[in-house]
Amino acid sequence: MIIARREKWIGNGLLVLLMIVTIIPFITLLVTALHPAGSYPSGLELPETLHWENFATAFQSAKMGQLLWSSALIVLGVVPISLFISTLAGFALGHLRPPGSRAIFVAFLLGLTLPFQGVIVPLYFQMRDFGLLNIRWAIILPLIGLYMPFAVMWMRAHFVNMPQDLSEAARMDGANTWKLFTKIHLPLSMPALSSLAILLFLWTWNQFLLAVVLVDDATKRTMAGALGAFQGQYGTDIPLLCAGSLLILTPTLIVFLIFQRKFVSALLQGAVKG
Amino acid sequence: MTATTGTSGRRETVESSTTSLQARRRALRVRRLRRGWVALALIVPAALFYGVFVLRPLALTFQYSFYDWNGVTEATWVGWDNYTRLLHDDEMLGSIFNALELIIYFSFVPVILGLFTAATIRKFAMSRLAVVSRTVLFLPQVIPLVAAGIMWTWLMASDGVINQTLRAVGLGALARPWLGDFDAALPAVGVIGAWVALGLCMLLLLAGMTKIDPALFEAARIDGAGAIREFFSITLPSLKQEIGVCVSVTVIAALASFDIIYISTQGGPGNSTLVPGLEIYYLAFFSREIGQASALAVAFMVLVLAIIWPIQRLTRDAD
């Protein structure tokens, strides 16, 4: 089969090309970061001596330690609360179906395609009136609300597919709604929950707009938000900026590479459901 | 979606005494009612967050859009003035047209390239190379868009890798500061968006293609269809839903673009890469025109809905 072999050859070539295009910006970033600080490097040439100390400098001047801590705190605020309350709502809307649940679900769906910029202005004044501006809650609380349409839809889709017989059997054995939820349905929801957790982690960690608008102090922002401030500060020192950018995107990259199988399936599912 | 309604106890055994039957029915109804309230209570926390941080701000955006307000002093009612100004302002209208143009780069390019690549490698989607590519091609999805912006700003700078490559192959005449050039800036920003979306689109479409029954392809080949005929008669129609997903996700990314542009061009040079998301931010937090920013936000949200809703309708009912 000569044709099949040629098809395979073309296909593989195309795939490799696509991967090269994807990776080149990362490599450029690394190569540039290894040039002497303050220099204006030319393209993909490696310098004579590799300046690994740029990473240490960038780590310090970007206050990476604080940033990691800050992002972790924000993620720890957003993800568990979002998971918990969206699972409760998804369970009720998808499985228990009380009267009016259809209308409530449609109300949640309204927010599904909402761009964050549509509500950012009143959100700013609302957080100011609550006295929450410039602290991490200013990012955490709105993000939970903004993720609700997606999270509720995601969990509802999971609970809709759970057989009613299962619940009836548990009811027969005397389980009330809360027991039914915690003892039967929660353990069965772990795959759906972990995929949702991955997506929420990623979106929170990379959240930029809310961080920039609602928190002035870069060290209290998310990683992505802080990168914006770092660029303003070191916009002219290209190697240092590149080193800082690499440091800032490394944590997600590491988490991604460790859990890549879960990530890939979560990203694929997430896109389909969104 | 299953259509079970969860009516337990409908198959009751025939009771000799009608009074006990009534009593039982009443007890059942009470229990169902109580369960209904419990279920509604479970929705309350989610609804509360959604109400306070999405629905209320949404309503306030509408309200603000009818006022002239600098965020500090008393607001004055101006009716539809902000909207009329929007229609006559080149800067704001321009931002909307820029966002529409970005759809070409953020959406059409990755979807079409993704379709082409996925169709080419469909037959060996399980090969080792293809499995490795699932990790590599997702990298742009995992990093912050801001980081993508920084990377590409440097790649596209006057002495960046792209211009150096052009000069090296004798196309130096084409070299320019891509993001600083009035005509090239918007497509250049578009390239960044296309780079981010391409992997996701390709892998989504590939996942869709592997779900198509191979017998269909075989039948087509036996009937004498070539690769192109096969693509248009079998692959494309079977992928309606996946294409719909890719188009919706990328079109929203184009219209709501903010991070990449904030970092790479700040809307410049001039207003050549200004988009509504950025203009709302500038109007509200720099020129302190809250009402005008809100009117633009309302128009912007209506635009997003008007574009996304038909796409969803067209591609969802197939399944």
Chai-1 contact restraints between the chains, C-beta under 6 A:
chainA,res_idxA,chainB,res_idxB,connection_type,confidence,min_distance_angstrom,max_distance_angstrom,comment,restraint_id
A,G11,B,T120,contact,1.0,0.0,6.0,A-B,restraint_1
A,G11,B,I121,contact,1.0,0.0,6.0,A-B,restraint_2
A,N12,B,L129,contact,1.0,0.0,6.0,A-B,restraint_3
A,L14,B,T117,contact,1.0,0.0,6.0,A-B,restraint_4
A,L14,B,T120,contact,1.0,0.0,6.0,A-B,restraint_5
A,L15,B,I121,contact,1.0,0.0,6.0,A-B,restraint_6
A,L15,B,L129,contact,1.0,0.0,6.0,A-B,restraint_7
A,L15,B,S133,contact,1.0,0.0,6.0,A-B,restraint_8
A,M19,B,S133,contact,1.0,0.0,6.0,A-B,restraint_9
A,M19,B,V136,contact,1.0,0.0,6.0,A-B,restraint_10
A,T22,B,V136,contact,1.0,0.0,6.0,A-B,restraint_11
A,T22,B,L137,contact,1.0,0.0,6.0,A-B,restraint_12
A,P25,B,M151,contact,1.0,0.0,6.0,A-B,restraint_13
A,P25,B,L155,contact,1.0,0.0,6.0,A-B,restraint_14
A,T28,B,L155,contact,1.0,0.0,6.0,A-B,restraint_15
A,T28,B,V161,contact,1.0,0.0,6.0,A-B,restraint_16
A,L29,B,M151,contact,1.0,0.0,6.0,A-B,restraint_17
A,G43,B,V161,contact,1.0,0.0,6.0,A-B,restraint_18
A,G43,B,Q164,contact,1.0,0.0,6.0,A-B,restraint_19
A,L44,B,V161,contact,1.0,0.0,6.0,A-B,restraint_20
A,I85,B,P45,contact,1.0,0.0,6.0,A-B,restraint_21
A,I85,B,A46,contact,1.0,0.0,6.0,A-B,restraint_22
A,S86,B,A46,contact,1.0,0.0,6.0,A-B,restraint_23
A,L88,B,L42,contact,1.0,0.0,6.0,A-B,restraint_24
A,A89,B,I43,contact,1.0,0.0,6.0,A-B,restraint_25
A,A89,B,A46,contact,1.0,0.0,6.0,A-B,restraint_26
A,A92,B,A39,contact,1.0,0.0,6.0,A-B,restraint_27
A,A92,B,L42,contact,1.0,0.0,6.0,A-B,restraint_28
A,A92,B,I43,contact,1.0,0.0,6.0,A-B,restraint_29
A,L96,B,A39,contact,1.0,0.0,6.0,A-B,restraint_30
A,P98,B,G36,contact,1.0,0.0,6.0,A-B,restraint_31
A,P98,B,A39,contact,1.0,0.0,6.0,A-B,restraint_32
A,P98,B,L40,contact,1.0,0.0,6.0,A-B,restraint_33
A,P99,B,G36,contact,1.0,0.0,6.0,A-B,restraint_34
A,G111,B,V54,contact,1.0,0.0,6.0,A-B,restraint_35
A,T113,B,I308,contact,1.0,0.0,6.0,A-B,restraint_36
A,P115,B,A256,contact,1.0,0.0,6.0,A-B,restraint_37
A,P115,B,V304,contact,1.0,0.0,6.0,A-B,restraint_38
A,Q117,B,G277,contact,1.0,0.0,6.0,A-B,restraint_39
A,Q117,B,I280,contact,1.0,0.0,6.0,A-B,restraint_40
A,G118,B,A297,contact,1.0,0.0,6.0,A-B,restraint_41
A,G118,B,M301,contact,1.0,0.0,6.0,A-B,restraint_42
A,V119,B,P57,contact,1.0,0.0,6.0,A-B,restraint_43
A,V119,B,L58,contact,1.0,0.0,6.0,A-B,restraint_44
A,V121,B,A284,contact,1.0,0.0,6.0,A-B,restraint_45
A,V121,B,A293,contact,1.0,0.0,6.0,A-B,restraint_46
A,V121,B,S294,contact,1.0,0.0,6.0,A-B,restraint_47
A,P122,B,P57,contact,1.0,0.0,6.0,A-B,restraint_48
A,P122,B,L60,contact,1.0,0.0,6.0,A-B,restraint_49
A,P122,B,T61,contact,1.0,0.0,6.0,A-B,restraint_50
A,L123,B,P57,contact,1.0,0.0,6.0,A-B,restraint_51
A,P142,B,F53,contact,1.0,0.0,6.0,A-B,restraint_52
A,I144,B,F49,contact,1.0,0.0,6.0,A-B,restraint_53
A,G145,B,F49,contact,1.0,0.0,6.0,A-B,restraint_54
A,G145,B,Y50,contact,1.0,0.0,6.0,A-B,restraint_55
A,G145,B,F53,contact,1.0,0.0,6.0,A-B,restraint_56
A,G145,B,V54,contact,1.0,0.0,6.0,A-B,restraint_57
A,M148,B,A46,contact,1.0,0.0,6.0,A-B,restraint_58
A,M148,B,F49,contact,1.0,0.0,6.0,A-B,restraint_59
A,M148,B,Y50,contact,1.0,0.0,6.0,A-B,restraint_60
A,V152,B,A46,contact,1.0,0.0,6.0,A-B,restraint_61
A,V160,B,M1,contact,1.0,0.0,6.0,A-B,restraint_62
A,Q164,B,T4,contact,1.0,0.0,6.0,A-B,restraint_63
A,Q164,B,G6,contact,1.0,0.0,6.0,A-B,restraint_64
A,E168,B,S8,contact,1.0,0.0,6.0,A-B,restraint_65
A,T177,B,V38,contact,1.0,0.0,6.0,A-B,restraint_66
A,N206,B,P144,contact,1.0,0.0,6.0,A-B,restraint_67
A,F208,B,V146,contact,1.0,0.0,6.0,A-B,restraint_68
A,F208,B,D259,contact,1.0,0.0,6.0,A-B,restraint_69
A,L209,B,F258,contact,1.0,0.0,6.0,A-B,restraint_70
A,A224,B,P144,contact,1.0,0.0,6.0,A-B,restraint_71
A,A224,B,V146,contact,1.0,0.0,6.0,A-B,restraint_72
A,L227,B,V146,contact,1.0,0.0,6.0,A-B,restraint_73
A,G228,B,V146,contact,1.0,0.0,6.0,A-B,restraint_74
A,S245,B,A147,contact,1.0,0.0,6.0,A-B,restraint_75
A,S245,B,I150,contact,1.0,0.0,6.0,A-B,restraint_76
A,L249,B,I143,contact,1.0,0.0,6.0,A-B,restraint_77
A,L249,B,A147,contact,1.0,0.0,6.0,A-B,restraint_78
A,T252,B,V142,contact,1.0,0.0,6.0,A-B,restraint_79
A,F256,B,V142,contact,1.0,0.0,6.0,A-B,restraint_80
A,Q260,B,T135,contact,1.0,0.0,6.0,A-B,restraint_81
A,V264,B,R134,contact,1.0,0.0,6.0,A-B,restraint_82
A,V264,B,F138,contact,1.0,0.0,6.0,A-B,restraint_83
A,L267,B,Q141,contact,1.0,0.0,6.0,A-B,restraint_84
A,L268,B,A207,contact,1.0,0.0,6.0,A-B,restraint_85
A,A271,B,L204,contact,1.0,0.0,6.0,A-B,restraint_86
A,A271,B,V245,contact,1.0,0.0,6.0,A-B,restraint_87
A,A271,B,V249,contact,1.0,0.0,6.0,A-B,restraint_88
A,V272,B,V245,contact,1.0,0.0,6.0,A-B,restraint_89
